[in-house]
Amino acid sequence: MSYWGWLFVIAVFGFGLTVVSKLGPGYIDAHFVEEGLQSLSENGNIREMSNTEIKRELDRFFTINNVRGEPTKAVKIIRGADSTLVSINYELRQPLFHNVDVVMKFDKQLNTAKPELCCEPLVDIEQFRRRED
């Protein structure tokens, strides 16, 4: 390979390494958010827990797994007549290069009516709230 070929390969490898190092922590946190919701669904008595207890349980899980920032602030709990919805909907803005940012959106939900479908956004939160009123 010529000089320019090697230079191109190194530039592409460097760009890929930069992208992975900048975006990786956000996806690792999202993975632990999903695991936290799954552990909460396995708890079984979410309906009897208060909102504060649910948030404390998630906060404990996030602290153990070093999840900080937006996921811990974005926990919303909405109680319905027959189910409880725990939603963690947030976005992270990560600077990539000089004036280029990458926005990552994450939407994880636990609906106690369907705990086997944990972590997939099944319910639009605004519709869930309107149904309660």
Salt bridges, closest charged atoms under 4 A:
GLU34 OE1 - LYS108 NZ 3.09
GLU35 OE2 - HIS31 NE2 2.76
GLU57 OE1 - ARG60 NH1 3.22
ASP101 OD2 - ARG93 NH1 3.90
GLU126 OE2 - ARG129 NH1 3.55
